[in-house]
């Protein structure tokens, strides 16, 4: 085996296995792990914020009656 062939083999390793582990390892192999994580976090936070701001309010199941409390240890009213 020549030097050129051995270099080519080290530079472009054969991909064995499924595509998902190979795709997930791309940021680590490209030395962009932390910028990639920060970008994903900012995008996810922005999408979550958009959903929270544009969602309609959740209606209550039943409005509580005035003067009632759900706590069992309530002081008696005289």
ChimeraX attribute file (.defattr): number of C-alpha atoms within 10 A of each C-alpha:
attribute: neighborCount
match mode: 1-to-1
recipient: residues
	/A:1	5
	/A:2	6
	/A:3	8
	/A:4	8
	/A:5	10
	/A:6	10
	/A:7	10
	/A:8	10
	/A:9	11
	/A:10	9
	/A:11	9
	/A:12	8
	/A:13	8
	/A:14	8
	/A:15	8
	/A:16	8
	/A:17	8
	/A:18	8
	/A:19	9
	/A:20	8
	/A:21	10
	/A:22	12
	/A:23	9
	/A:24	10
	/A:25	11
	/A:26	12
	/A:27	14
	/A:28	11
	/A:29	10
	/A:30	8
	/A:31	10
	/A:32	11
	/A:33	13
	/A:34	11
	/A:35	11
	/A:36	13
	/A:37	11
	/A:38	11
	/A:39	11
	/A:40	12
	/A:41	12
	/A:42	12
	/A:43	11
	/A:44	12
	/A:45	12
	/A:46	12
	/A:47	12
	/A:48	11
	/A:49	12
	/A:50	11
	/A:51	11
	/A:52	11
	/A:53	10
	/A:54	8
	/A:55	9
	/A:56	8
	/A:57	8
	/A:58	6
	/A:59	7
	/A:60	7
	/A:61	6
	/A:62	6
	/A:63	7
	/A:64	10
	/A:65	7
	/A:66	6
	/A:67	5
	/A:68	8
	/A:69	10
	/A:70	7
	/A:71	7
	/A:72	6
	/A:73	7
	/A:74	9
	/A:75	7
	/A:76	5
	/A:77	4
	/A:78	3
